[in-house]
Amino acid sequence: MRTGTAGPTRWPTITKDTGSFAVRPNLADYEATRRTFSWDQARNELSGLPGGQGLNMAYEAVDRHVVRGQGGREALRFIRADSGVQSLTYLELAGQSGKFATVLRELGIRRGERVFSLLGRCPDLYAAVLGTFKNGSVFCPLFSAFGPEPVRQRLHLGAARVLVTTRALYRKKVAPLRDSLPDLHVVLLVDADGTPEPETLDLAELMAAAVPLRDIEVTRPDDMALLHFTSGTTGTPKGAVHVHDAVTAHYATGRFALDLHPDDIYWCTADPGWVTGMSYGIIAPLVHGVTVVVDEEELDAERWYRILAEQRVTVWYTAPTALRMLMKAGPDKAAGHDLSALRFVASVGEPLNPEVVMWGQDVLGLPVHDNWWQTETGGIMIANYPAMPIRPGSMGRPLPGIEAGLVARDADGKPLLRDGEALLVNDPDSIGELALRPGWPSMFRGYLNEEERYRRCFAGGWYLTGDLARRDADGYYWFVGRGDDVIKSSGHLIGPFEVESCLMEHPAVAEAGVIGVPDPVAGQLVKAFVELRQGYGQSEELRLDIIGFARKRLGAAVAPRLLDFTPSLPRTRSGKILRRLLKSRELGLPEGDLSTLEQAPEQRP
């Protein structure tokens, strides 16, 4: 492994010798693959329903492996809270999901009707997801940490017919509101133990009596399969509609961006209530026939290192928040754990700080590969690939089959058009709104019952992501910020992520959140809120030292002029820093209902 210059960054490029990989990367020649790849080619590598009757996510994820004689392979490996292990083969998962489909059918749930889950990571979830697809119904996951009102709101907006949940979650979050959900036909409890709550059914009892569905419901590529609600930080949550053809993108991106091979032991730490936990915690890895590790518990540094070592995880897909928490725990936590099986680490959920990339190299023996996508894109769009040099802090380069660009915007943030076509920003390192040419298989096909809102996402032949980015001379994209997060100070556009990443390089700084605050002269001033590492105490001397540190690296125009220490930064339930809440507190504005707060789109702050 060698380093070289990294273009517009203070960090060295990481170049890897692909000949040293335990498994040859799937995307060994990026440029050649981009020239020859097509989505039809990816579709042809899938099976399709028997007899050419259509395409179904569940068949591609499970049943086709059984048909090919690979049903005895381990599909799911559940790590219980007590560290006990429960495994399911592809044959067993095919049977369990087939039984769930039968349960739905016998309950009168038809194709196109919505099945919701309010569950953590448990075996029942996986049978429910795949069984819903087999029945031709639509699956919608909910984040189990949501409060009652966000749960009710999504069940209502999605016209939920079925909810699969636990006794405790039902009692706390659904039962008191059940009368306000007239569409909710049935609630299935996964832990009823023979004594379900009033107006609920015992799922285990129904599954025990069910015979696996013999014939999967015929579904076409453009039939609705998934409904993912974006987070609703402002206004009503949006229900992004995805179709069965999204499995084509899950397959291709799992291959190219996550480098999945059939013999991999794969662990995605994302919560199944969000799109990452669904697309890359369930569908993509199962389509590739790998063994998927599922941990029932939440983040604990010692436990996570133990799982990586004991389960011989080879590909790990996690989040910057989690990696920074491992960094904060110190390198000693990793010592004594054999991580030699690990060959690829990737991260998503928010921008990946360059320091975390290098921490991975130092502590895990592997750099962390960032990638970018949104709930609306349904799959990874831009990534750092196993066989390509990493530029720490960069999102990477577009996937084969994905055309990305930067659209110029006017002073009000609207796209600039000429003769109906969007004007693109082509100069290296200039900022524009990240945009994608429509047409990839996992692209959302609408917002549920909000056609006008959907149309506003497109202009001049492009899908507008709402993220600002820049592209260097070599085609690497660099995240600047959400359009409404970018700070405008004395004529400069300043991305909070760049400032936060720089602050984290200071030895005293564990985490940082950056916002713009009003100023009558500059328009906005950059203000930072900093969590300190253990062993450091707040002082005026340290405050000035951190500001000076940032000025040397970023320049006076970009570095924070104001800095406050904080014992903890406000975060969403999934761990992302809430800049909007920092700004509300700074300006003395109402903070709203924190129980609903999650970032939207999910994949970027």
N, C-alpha and C positions, 0 to 999 in steps of 0.2 A: 504494500500500500504506500502510495506516495502523495505528496501534496504539491499544489502549485497555486498560481494566482486565481482568485475567484471573482474577477470582475468587480461589480459595485458592492463589495462587502469587505468587512475587516477580517473575515475568517478564510482559512485556506480551503481550496477545493480538495475534496477527497476522491482520489482515483483508485479504483479497485482492480486487482488482477483476477479476471473471471476464471482463469485456469485453476485458481486455488479453491473455487467453490466446491462444496461437497456435491452439489447438483448443478448442472449447467443451467444458467438462467434461460427462462422461456423467451425473453426479449434480448437476445445477444447482439442484434444489429438493429438499432432503433430506426435509422434512416431507411434501411432496406425494407423493414416491416411496414413503416408508414407508406412507402410507395406501393406495396402490394396488397395490403390488408383491405378487406371490405367486410361490412356487417353481414352480408349474405354468406361470406366464407365462414364466419363464426357460427351463423345459424346452421350451416351444413354440418358442423362438427357436433351438434346436438342431435338427439334422436327424433324428436317429434312424437306425437301420440301414435300408437300402432295403427297401421293402415293409412297413414298420412292424413289423419282426421283433425290435426290441429297441433297446438303447443300448450303444454301445461307445466307450470313451475314445479309442482310436486313430482310429476313423472320424471323430469330432468334431474331433480335433486336426489331422488331415492329409487324409484321403480326401475329406471333403465339400468342401474347398477345390478339390481337383482336379476333382470332379464339377461344380462351379460355374464351371469354366473359369479358375481362378486358380492352376493348378499351376505356372506359370512364375514365380510370386512367390518371392522369397528367404525361406526358412524359417529356416535356421541359418547363422550367420556365425562360423566358428571362428577364433580368434586363437591361432596356435601360439606356442610358446615363443620362436621366432626372429622373432616378429611377422609372419610370413607369414599370409595369410588364405585359408581354404578355405570355400566356400559350398555349400549344398545348397538346391535349390528344394523346394517342397512336392511336386511330382511325383517328384523324386528321392528324397525322404524316404519318400514312399508306397511307392516301389519297394523301397528298402532295408529298410524295416520289413516289407514283404510277403515279402521273401526270408528274413528272420530267422524269420518265422512258419512258413515252409515248412521251414526247417532244424529247428525244434522238432518239427514234425509228423513229419518223416522220422526223427527220433531217438526217436519214440514218446512224446513229452511231450504229455500230455493236458490238457484244460481243467481248471482248478482246481489243477493242480500248480504248484509254486513255482519260479520262476526268479530267482536272486540275481545281483546285480552287485557286484564289488569293483573299481571303476574310478574314475579321475579324470574330468575333463571331456574327453571324446573323442567323435568321431562315432559310434563303435560303440555307445556307451551309448544314444544316442537311438534308433537302429534296434532295439536290444534291448528297450527299454522299450515302444515302440509295437508291435513285432512280438509281444511276449509278450501284450499285450492282444488283438491280432488272432487269436492262437491260442486265446484263452479261458483262458489260464494266468494266474497271479498273479505280479506283479513285486515284488521286495523289494530295495531298495538297501542297500548296506553302506558305511560310511565307510571310505575307503581307508587312513586313518591308524590305524585300529584295530590293536591287537596280535593275535597269533595266537589267544589264548584268547577274546577277545570275538568274533572272527570265527567260531571253531569253535562257540561257544555259540549264536550266532544261526542258523548253518546247521543246527545240530542241532534247536533249538527250532522252526524253521520247516520242518523236513523238506525241506530243499532238494533238488530233483532236478537242477537245472542251476546252474552257476556260470559267469559270464562275467567274465574277469579278464585280467591281464597275466602274462607269464612271470615277471617279478621278484616280483610280489605272490604268485603261486602258490607259487613256490619258498620264499619266506620265511614265508608265513602259512598255507598250506593243505596243501602236500605233506607236511610232517612229521606232520600230524594226519589225513590222509586216511583212514586205517584206522578212525578213530573216527566216521566219517560214512557209515554204511551206506546211507542214503537217497540220497546224492549219486551220481546216475547218470552225469553227464558234466560235464567242465570244458572250456569253450571259451576258448581263448587268442586275444586280438585281435592279438597281435604275434608269432605263432609263426613267420612267414616260412618256411613250408614244413617246419619241423623242430620239431614240438610236443614238449613234455615227455612223459615216460612217463605213460600213463593220462590224456592230454588230447587234444583235437582242435584243428585249425587252423580258426578261424572264417572267416578270409578264403577259404580253400579251399572250405569248405562253401557260403559265400555266392556264390562265383563259379559254382558248379554249380547253384544253386537258381533256380527260377522263382518270381516273386512269387505269393504266395497269392492265388487269384482271389476266393474268397468268404471274407470275415471270419467267424470263428466267431460264431454267434448268442449274444449275451450279454444278459441281462435287467438292468434298472437295479439290482437288488439282488444281482446276482452279485458275488462277491469279485474285486477287481481289484488291490489294493495291500495289502501288509503292511509297516507301518512299525514298527520296534522303537524304543521309547523308550530312553533312554540307560542306564538301569540303574545310577544312582549308588548305589542301595541295593537289595540283593536281585537277583532275576532280572529281566533285561530283559523288558518287556511288548510283545507283538506286537499292535499296534493294527490291526484289520481295517477296510479301506475298500472301497467298492463302486463300480461303474461310474457310478452316479448322482451320485457326487462331482463329476463333470465339470460338472454343472449349477451347483454352488456355485463351482467354479473359474472358470466363465464369468462368473457374476454378480459375484463379488468382483473378478475382473480388470477388469471394466467399472467397478464403483463405487469400489473402494478404490484401484486402480492406474490408473484412467482410461485404459485401453488403447483405442486406435483402430487400424484396419487399417494405417495408414501409419507407425505408430511403429517406431522402432529401440529395442529394449528389452534391458536388461542386468540380469540377476539374478545377483549374485555368490555366492549360497549354494552350498555344496558339494552335488553331486547325491546324496551318501550320506545326506542328511537330508531331512525332509519339505518344507522350503521349496524346496530345489533341485529336488524332483520336482513339487510342486504349482504353484510359481510360476516355476521355471526351465525347465519343459518343458510341462506340460499347459495351464495357463491362457493363456500367451501364444500358443501354437500354436492353441488354439481360437479366438482372436481374429484369427488370420491375420497376426500381426506378424512382423517380422524379429528373431530372437533372437540376441544377441551372446553368445558363449561364449569365455571366456579360459582357456586351458590352464594358465596359471601362477597362483600365489597372490599375495597382496597385495604390491604394490610401489607406493609413492605415485606416482612419476614415470610408471610404466607405466599405472597406472589413469587418471591425468589424460590421458595420451596417447590411451588407448582412448576415453575419453569424447569427446575432441575429434575425433580422426581418424575414428571410426566414426559421428559425428554422433548419438550416443545421445540419445534424447528422453525416455525414462522409465527411471529407475535405481532398482532395488530392492536394498538392501544392509543391512548390520548396524551397530548402534551401535559394536561393537568396531572395525570397519573405519573408521568415520567418526572415532572418537577417535584412531586411529592416524594418519589423515590430518591431524587437528588437531595432533597431536604433531609431525608433520613440518614444520609451519609453513605460512603462507599463500603463501610464495614458491614452493612447489612447484606451486601452481595457476597462478601468474602465467605469462603467455606461452602458455597453452592456450585456444583458442577454445571455450568451453562454451556458446555461444549457442543451440545446438540443444536443450539440456537444458531441459525444461519442467516436469518433475515428479520429485521425489526422495522415496522412501519407505524406511522402515527397520523391521526386525523382528529378533527373536532374543533380545532382552532389553529392559528399559525404556530409553527414549531420554532421556538427560539434557537438560534445557532448554538448557544451554549449546551442545550440539551442534546443536539446532534453529536457534539464532541464528547459530552459526558457518556453517551452510549458507547463511543469508541473506547473511552478510557475504562469504563466500569463493566460493560457487557462484552467488550471485545468487538463490537459492531457499531457502525454509525446508525442513527435513526433516520429513516427515509420519510420525509413529509409527503403528503399528497392533499389534493384539494377537490372537493365536490360539495353539493348541497342536497337537501331533501328533494328539491325540484329536479335535479339532474339524475337522481336515482342511482348513480354509480360514480366511481372515481373518474374524473375528467383530466386532471393534471397530476403528474407524479414524478418523484425521483425513483429511477428504476435500478434494479440490482446491478446491471452491467454498465451503468452510466456514472460518470463522475457526479458527486453530490456537491452542490454549492450551499453550504449551511445558511439557512434563512430563506432559501428559495423553495417555492412550491414544486418546482420541476418543470417538465415539458408535457405538452398535451399527449393523450393516449393516441395510439393508432386509431383512425376512424373519427377523431375529434378535431374539428377546426376551431381554434380559439383566436380571438383578436381583442384589441383595445379600442373601444368606441370613444370618440371625442365627445365632450359634454360642454354645454353652455354654462353661463354663470349661475343659472338656477339648477344645474345638475341634470338637465334634460339632454338626451342624445342629439347630436348635430347630424342632420340629414341633408343630402343633396340629390335631387331627382328620385326621392324615395329610398335611396341607399344610405346606410350609416357611414359617416366619415370616420376613418380609422386613424389611430395614432401609430405611426410607424417608426418614428425616431427612437433609437435605443434609450432606455431609461426614462422615457417620458411617461406620464401617468394618464391612464384612461380607464373607462369602466370595462371590466372583464366581461367578454361576451362570447357566446358559442353559436355556431351555425346549427340550427335545429335539424333533427333527423336521426339522432342516435336512439337505440331501442329503449333505453331506460328513461328517456325524457318524459317528464310528467305530461299528461294529456289534458290537464285542466285542473282548476280548483273547483271542488264540489259545489255546484249550484252558484258559482260566481264567474260567469263567462267573461264579463267585462274586466274583472280583476286579472284574469288570466291573460286577456289580450294586451293589457298594459305591460306585461313582461317582455313583449317583443316589439322591436322597431327596426326598420331598415334591413330586414333579412336576418336579424340576430336575436337570440335570447339574451336579455340583459340581466346579469347576475346580481347587480347592486353592490358588487365589490369593486374597489379601485385597486389597480395593480400596475406594475411596470414590467417591461420585458427587456432583458439585456441583449447585447449584440449576438449572443449565441443561442437565443430562443428560450432561455430560462425565464419563468414568470416569478415575480416577487410581489407578495401581498402587501398592500399599503393600508387598507382599512375598509370597513363598511362605509358606504357613501356618507352616512350621517355621523360616522365616528371621526372622520378626518378633520384635523384641526387646521384652520386657516389663520395664520399669524404673520402679520406684516408682509402679505403677499405670498407667503410660502404655504404649500400644502404639506402637512406633516402627518404621517401615519403613526398612530399610537403604538402599534406593534414594534416598529423600529426603535422607538425610544424605550419601551419596556424591555426589549431584548438587550439594549445597551446597558440599562441600569442593572440588569441581572448579572452582568459581567463583574460588577463591583463585589468584592469579597464579603461585604456586609449584607447584601441584598438577597433575600430569598424569593420574593415575588414583588411585582410592581404593576400598578394600574395607572394609566395616563389619560387625562382628559384636557379639553380646552375650556378655559374660563374667560368670561367677557372682559375686554379691556378697551377703554375709549380710544386709545391710540393705535394699538396693534390689531384690534379686532378681537383676537383671542390670545391668551397666554397659555403656554404649556404648563400644566401642573401634574406632578407625580405624587402618588400615594404608595408608600413602601412598607413592606413587611421585612423585618430584619431576621437574619439567621441567628441561631442560638449562639450566645456568647457576646453579642453586640447589644449595647444599650443606646437609647435615644440621647442625642446631644446636639447642640448647635454646631459644634465642630464637625460631627459626622454628617450632618445635613449639608453643610457647605462642601465637605469633601466629596460627597456623592454628586452634587450639582457640578462641581469642578471636573470630576471624572467624566461625566457625560459631555460637558462642553468640549473637552479635549478630543473626544471621539466623534461627536456629532456636529460640533460647531455651535456658536452661541445662538444662532437663529433657530435651531432645532431642539437643542437641549432644554430640559425643564428650567423655568425661572423660579418656580415655586415647588416646594416639596414638603409633604407632611408624612410623619410616621403613623402607622396604624397597626394595631395588634393582629387584625385580620381584614382582608379585603372582602367586600360583598361578592357572593358568587351565586350562580344558578345552582340548582340541585345536582346538576351533572358536573359542577366544578369550574365553570367558566367565569371569569371576572366580569362583573356587571358594571361596565363603564357608565351606562345610563343612570344607574343608581348612585354611583359616585358623583355624577354631575348633579343629580337631584339634591343630594345631601349638601353639596357645596353651595348650591344656589338657594337652598331652603325651600325646594319645591316638594309637593306631595309625592310619596314614594309608591303609592298604589298597592295593589294586592300582591305581595311577594310570593304567595303560594302558586301563582300562575307563571312566574318568571322562568323562562328558558329562552335561549337565543334563537332568532329566526333570521335567515335560514339556519338550520341546526349546525351546519358544518363550519361556520365562521362567526366570529364575534361581531 
